[in-house]
């Protein structure tokens, strides 16, 4: 083969590789452009709101609302899982990534069909990639390992072998070298301990929001509302509903000005504020009764609205009306005193005129 033939062959091979690479690059660019130009769906908007970087902790009310809308088929579970997957695979925001894991945990715990979507969308692959990424936040990595471990050990998910296989692969491969998890900070479990420790039953109140340890002694709702019967929860909701309706009737009574600082109004407002966390706990712990869950979510929203309405009314009314009422007697007394002085002066002038007339006579 002469040099010319070799040159033609090399040129042809190079051209084929260039064409192949060009086609692949075109496909990648097309896919990325579709993602950029694709308009946000209602599901993705809710996921964005639930994973805002400005949130200090998960928005449990919104997370549970998303679950309820998936169960009622108002939301497409596949779209929700896709939106969560994007948040997990993105390492731009530590907070958003952690909140997306919390949302995924809530959805899988409260929506039966979501596990199939998680498996079909290969979300666990993104979670494993996140675990192996040395730049991943340690708490987020721990959270992902906990979820994969719980799913892999669940007998109820045996019909989806991807969860068990992923968990076994994670146990086999271990922690990536150089990962910050190799030297966890004091008070944290290592990833190896999470993967290899004995199986633990899920808590009664799963999933459980982050809680300040300093308030555990005074917060009895953590230990009571999770284990109560449906009837007991309904009674608590009824108490909150009664307080809400009574306060609403006072605000809508048509009285001017609205008696926002009245003793009864203040008392009902306090009862509504007390019912708010109770109703939230009931919503968080109700996973098998859609009617009760909807009732709790609706009552929670209505309580928030009436409390916010009272705050707005107080801002418009200004200071306590009782202070204004206390100033009225003083003003009345001052007015009476002025009137008495005027009458006495008039009487004295009248007497002087009478005396002058008598002297003239």
C-alpha positions as semicolon CSV with decimal commas, in nm:
position;residue;x (nm);y (nm);z (nm)
1;X;0,000;0,000;0,000
2;X;0,158;0,326;-0,107
3;X;0,166;0,645;0,095
4;X;-0,132;0,793;-0,091
5;X;-0,358;0,499;0,001
6;X;-0,247;0,518;0,364
7;X;-0,322;0,888;0,368
8;X;-0,669;0,831;0,219
9;X;-0,742;0,557;0,475
10;X;-0,628;0,775;0,765
11;X;-0,831;1,069;0,637
12;X;-1,141;0,852;0,600
13;X;-1,103;0,710;0,952
14;X;-1,049;1,055;1,099
15;X;-1,353;1,187;0,913
16;X;-1,573;0,906;1,045
17;X;-1,459;0,970;1,403
18;X;-1,516;1,341;1,359
19;X;-1,865;1,279;1,222
20;X;-1,949;1,038;1,505
21;X;-1,825;1,280;1,770
22;X;-2,017;1,559;1,602
23;X;-2,341;1,359;1,610
24;X;-2,290;1,273;1,978
25;X;-2,214;1,634;2,064
26;X;-2,522;1,746;1,872
27;X;-2,739;1,505;2,070
28;X;-2,594;1,627;2,400
29;X;-2,650;1,991;2,306
30;X;-3,003;1,915;2,187
31;X;-3,085;1,741;2,515
32;X;-2,945;2,028;2,720
33;X;-3,134;2,285;2,515
34;X;-3,458;2,093;2,562
35;X;-3,403;2,097;2,938
36;X;-3,331;2,471;2,934
37;X;-3,621;2,565;2,704
38;X;-3,873;2,330;2,866
39;X;-4,131;2,529;3,058
40;X;-4,159;2,444;3,429
41;X;-4,441;2,210;3,524
42;X;-4,670;2,260;3,825
43;X;-4,491;1,967;3,988
44;X;-4,147;2,120;3,938
45;X;-4,269;2,453;4,076
46;X;-4,385;2,286;4,397
47;X;-4,057;2,097;4,427
48;X;-3,865;2,422;4,378
49;X;-4,068;2,585;4,653
50;X;-4,016;2,290;4,888
51;X;-3,638;2,298;4,835
52;X;-3,567;2,670;4,856
53;X;-3,221;2,760;4,979
54;X;-3,372;3,011;5,221
55;X;-3,549;2,739;5,425
56;X;-3,391;2,652;5,759
57;X;-3,576;2,321;5,779
58;X;-3,814;2,115;5,564
59;X;-4,154;2,268;5,496
60;X;-4,348;1,967;5,624
61;X;-4,685;2,117;5,543
62;X;-4,589;2,168;5,179
63;X;-4,419;1,826;5,157
64;X;-4,731;1,653;5,286
65;X;-4,948;1,856;5,050
66;X;-4,738;1,730;4,759
67;X;-4,790;1,374;4,883
68;X;-5,165;1,428;4,910
69;X;-5,181;1,566;4,556
70;X;-4,985;1,267;4,424
71;X;-5,223;1,026;4,598
72;X;-5,525;1,212;4,460
73;X;-5,364;1,211;4,112
74;X;-5,367;1,590;4,094
75;X;-4,990;1,566;4,050
76;X;-4,797;1,330;3,826
77;X;-4,570;1,123;4,048
78;X;-4,318;1,080;3,767
79;X;-4,280;1,457;3,726
80;X;-4,232;1,501;4,100
81;X;-3,960;1,234;4,106
82;X;-3,788;1,385;3,801
83;X;-3,781;1,728;3,966
84;X;-3,642;1,579;4,289
85;X;-3,380;1,386;4,092
86;X;-3,251;1,709;3,936
87;X;-3,215;1,863;4,280
88;X;-3,027;1,560;4,413
89;X;-2,787;1,539;4,118
90;X;-2,711;1,910;4,140
91;X;-2,437;1,988;4,389
92;X;-2,477;2,365;4,364
93;X;-2,667;2,410;4,691
94;X;-2,613;2,200;5,003
95;X;-2,943;2,315;5,154
96;X;-3,148;2,246;4,842
97;X;-2,991;1,901;4,805
98;X;-3,069;1,811;5,166
99;X;-3,427;1,935;5,138
100;X;-3,475;1,732;4,820
101;X;-3,369;1,418;5,010
102;X;-3,617;1,504;5,285
103;X;-3,891;1,553;5,026
104;X;-3,803;1,223;4,859
105;X;-3,819;1,048;5,195
106;X;-4,160;1,200;5,270
107;X;-4,300;1,104;4,929
108;X;-4,176;0,744;4,946
109;X;-4,314;0,710;5,299
110;X;-4,660;0,841;5,214
111;X;-4,714;0,750;4,846
112;X;-4,714;0,383;4,745
113;X;-4,657;0,444;4,374
114;X;-4,353;0,668;4,416
115;X;-4,112;0,377;4,471
116;X;-4,181;0,252;4,119
117;X;-4,108;0,598;3,983
118;X;-3,786;0,620;4,186
119;X;-3,675;0,287;4,042
120;X;-3,769;0,367;3,681
121;X;-3,606;0,711;3,689
122;X;-3,286;0,560;3,837
123;X;-3,283;0,806;4,126
124;X;-3,073;0,567;4,337
125;X;-2,795;0,591;4,077
126;X;-2,782;0,967;4,132
127;X;-2,782;0,911;4,507
128;X;-2,486;0,671;4,478
129;X;-2,304;0,923;4,260
130;X;-2,373;1,187;4,523
131;X;-2,235;0,958;4,795
132;X;-1,917;0,891;4,596
133;X;-1,863;1,260;4,522
134;X;-1,601;1,386;4,768
135;X;-1,750;1,737;4,744
136;X;-2,085;1,624;4,884
137;X;-2,181;1,761;5,224
138;X;-2,131;1,502;5,498
139;X;-2,486;1,529;5,634
140;X;-2,633;1,492;5,286
141;X;-2,416;1,186;5,223
142;X;-2,531;1,034;5,553
143;X;-2,894;1,100;5,463
144;X;-2,858;0,932;5,124
145;X;-2,692;0,626;5,280
146;X;-2,969;0,600;5,539
147;X;-3,237;0,603;5,270
148;X;-3,063;0,345;5,050
149;X;-3,007;0,123;5,352
150;X;-3,372;0,147;5,462
151;X;-3,497;0,069;5,112
152;X;-3,248;-0,213;5,062
153;X;-3,349;-0,387;5,386
154;X;-3,723;-0,349;5,328
155;X;-3,903;-0,675;5,253
156;X;-4,191;-0,479;5,101
157;X;-3,962;-0,358;4,819
158;X;-3,843;-0,702;4,713
159;X;-4,049;-0,667;4,394
160;X;-3,811;-0,384;4,295
161;X;-3,467;-0,551;4,310
162;X;-3,281;-0,231;4,222
163;X;-3,303;-0,115;4,585
164;X;-3,153;-0,435;4,729
165;X;-2,885;-0,449;4,459
166;X;-2,786;-0,087;4,513
167;X;-2,764;-0,141;4,888
168;X;-2,549;-0,455;4,848
169;X;-2,319;-0,278;4,601
170;X;-2,280;0,009;4,845
171;X;-2,181;-0,235;5,119
172;X;-1,933;-0,405;4,888
173;X;-1,768;-0,094;4,746
174;X;-1,753;0,097;5,073
175;X;-1,658;0,464;5,111
176;X;-1,458;0,643;4,839
177;X;-1,098;0,716;4,933
178;X;-1,038;1,071;5,048
179;X;-1,401;1,126;5,142
180;X;-1,462;1,361;5,436
181;X;-1,678;1,085;5,580
182;X;-1,365;0,887;5,661
183;X;-1,307;1,124;5,953
184;X;-1,652;1,228;6,067
185;X;-1,691;1,499;6,324
186;X;-1,764;1,400;6,686
187;X;-2,123;1,299;6,745
188;X;-2,173;1,169;6,388
189;X;-2,189;0,809;6,280
190;X;-1,954;0,693;6,007
191;X;-2,097;0,571;5,678
192;X;-1,958;0,223;5,747
193;X;-2,154;0,206;6,071
194;X;-2,472;0,308;5,890
195;X;-2,425;0,047;5,620
196;X;-2,315;-0,248;5,834
197;X;-2,506;-0,194;6,158
198;X;-2,791;-0,429;6,249
199;X;-3,129;-0,350;6,089
200;X;-3,339;-0,112;6,294
201;X;-3,717;-0,079;6,277
202;X;-3,851;0,248;6,142
203;X;-3,977;0,487;6,412
204;X;-4,349;0,532;6,467
205;X;-4,336;0,893;6,351
206;X;-4,148;0,834;6,026
207;X;-4,040;1,067;5,874
208;X;-3,946;1,288;6,170
209;X;-3,857;1,656;6,120
210;X;-3,542;1,812;6,262
211;X;-3,606;1,911;6,624
212;X;-3,414;2,132;6,861
213;X;-3,287;1,911;7,143
214;X;-3,325;2,196;7,392
215;X;-3,704;2,187;7,351
216;X;-3,754;1,813;7,386
217;X;-3,836;1,828;7,757
218;X;-4,123;2,072;7,706
219;X;-4,250;1,938;7,373
220;X;-4,483;1,657;7,474
221;X;-4,646;1,645;7,131
222;X;-4,351;1,443;7,000
223;X;-4,446;1,150;7,217
224;X;-4,823;1,172;7,220
225;X;-4,976;1,256;6,885
226;X;-4,783;0,994;6,689
227;X;-4,934;0,700;6,879
228;X;-5,290;0,823;6,922
229;X;-5,588;0,655;6,765
230;X;-5,788;0,802;6,479
231;X;-6,070;0,898;6,716
232;X;-5,833;1,085;6,947
233;X;-5,685;1,273;6,652
234;X;-6,035;1,364;6,534
235;X;-6,116;1,503;6,880
236;X;-5,806;1,723;6,869
237;X;-5,900;1,844;6,522
238;X;-6,251;1,920;6,648
239;X;-6,110;2,135;6,929
240;X;-5,902;2,330;6,680
241;X;-6,197;2,364;6,443
242;X;-6,425;2,499;6,719
243;X;-6,167;2,760;6,823
244;X;-6,120;2,859;6,459
245;X;-6,492;2,900;6,391
246;X;-6,553;3,101;6,709
247;X;-6,265;3,338;6,635
248;X;-6,379;3,374;6,274
249;X;-6,734;3,455;6,384
250;X;-6,600;3,731;6,611
251;X;-6,395;3,883;6,330
252;X;-6,691;3,863;6,088
253;X;-6,949;3,995;6,334
254;X;-6,956;4,337;6,167
255;X;-6,869;4,525;6,487
256;X;-6,680;4,850;6,442
257;X;-6,410;4,863;6,549
258;X;-6,335;4,490;6,548
259;X;-6,288;4,379;6,912
260;X;-5,942;4,240;6,844
261;X;-5,820;4,319;7,198
262;X;-6,133;4,187;7,368
263;X;-6,071;3,917;7,629
264;X;-6,270;3,653;7,439
265;X;-6,096;3,734;7,110
266;X;-5,752;3,714;7,270
267;X;-5,842;3,383;7,434
268;X;-5,964;3,228;7,108
269;X;-5,655;3,352;6,925
270;X;-5,431;3,184;7,182
271;X;-5,626;2,859;7,146
272;X;-5,581;2,872;6,768
273;X;-5,208;2,925;6,811
274;X;-5,194;2,628;7,049
275;X;-5,384;2,409;6,802
276;X;-5,154;2,494;6,510
277;X;-4,857;2,269;6,607
278;X;-5,095;1,996;6,725
279;X;-5,267;1,985;6,386
280;X;-4,930;1,986;6,212
281;X;-4,817;1,682;6,416
282;X;-5,138;1,500;6,330
283;X;-5,084;1,567;5,959
284;X;-4,726;1,444;5,980
285;X;-4,821;1,120;6,156
286;X;-5,125;1,031;5,944
287;X;-5,019;0,803;5,658
288;X;-5,308;0,557;5,620
289;X;-5,616;0,782;5,632
290;X;-5,645;1,024;5,340
291;X;-5,964;1,185;5,472
292;X;-5,804;1,262;5,809
293;X;-5,490;1,389;5,636
294;X;-5,688;1,628;5,414
295;X;-5,887;1,751;5,714
296;X;-5,568;1,820;5,909
297;X;-5,401;1,998;5,616
298;X;-5,705;2,217;5,549
299;X;-5,744;2,305;5,917
300;X;-5,374;2,390;5,938
301;X;-5,406;2,631;5,645
302;X;-5,720;2,793;5,790
303;X;-5,556;2,838;6,131
304;X;-5,256;3,007;5,970
305;X;-5,486;3,238;5,775
306;X;-5,695;3,349;6,073
307;X;-5,382;3,406;6,286
308;X;-5,232;3,615;6,006
309;X;-5,561;3,805;5,974
310;X;-5,558;3,890;6,344
311;X;-5,203;4,020;6,314
312;X;-5,306;4,249;6,028
313;X;-5,606;4,380;6,222
314;X;-5,391;4,451;6,527
315;X;-5,149;4,642;6,307
316;X;-5,432;4,862;6,177
317;X;-5,603;4,916;6,513
318;X;-5,284;5,018;6,689
319;X;-5,262;5,027;7,071
320;X;-5,494;4,836;7,300
321;X;-5,842;4,986;7,303
322;X;-5,853;4,957;7,682
323;X;-5,590;5,230;7,707
324;X;-5,808;5,459;7,498
325;X;-6,108;5,377;7,713
326;X;-5,913;5,473;8,028
327;X;-5,845;5,821;7,889
328;X;-6,212;5,889;7,819
329;X;-6,321;5,936;8,188
330;X;-6,044;6,190;8,240
331;X;-6,152;6,384;7,932
332;X;-6,515;6,374;8,050
333;X;-6,421;6,497;8,397
334;X;-6,219;6,783;8,249
335;X;-6,510;6,886;8,027
336;X;-6,749;6,880;8,323
337;X;-6,513;7,094;8,529
338;X;-6,495;7,355;8,252
339;X;-6,874;7,359;8,223
340;X;-6,912;7,410;8,602
341;X;-6,669;7,702;8,594
342;X;-6,855;7,862;8,304
343;X;-7,189;7,823;8,483
344;X;-7,051;7,972;8,805
345;X;-6,910;8,270;8,617
346;X;-7,245;8,323;8,442
347;X;-7,429;8,305;8,776
348;X;-7,192;8,556;8,936
349;X;-7,241;8,801;8,650
350;X;-7,618;8,763;8,678
351;X;-7,603;8,846;9,052
352;X;-7,398;9,162;8,985
353;X;-7,658;9,284;8,735
354;X;-7,938;9,227;8,988
355;X;-7,757;9,422;9,262
356;X;-7,703;9,718;9,028
357;X;-8,074;9,730;8,944
358;X;-8,167;9,724;9,316
359;X;-7,932;10,014;9,394
360;X;-8,082;10,223;9,112
361;X;-8,435;10,166;9,245
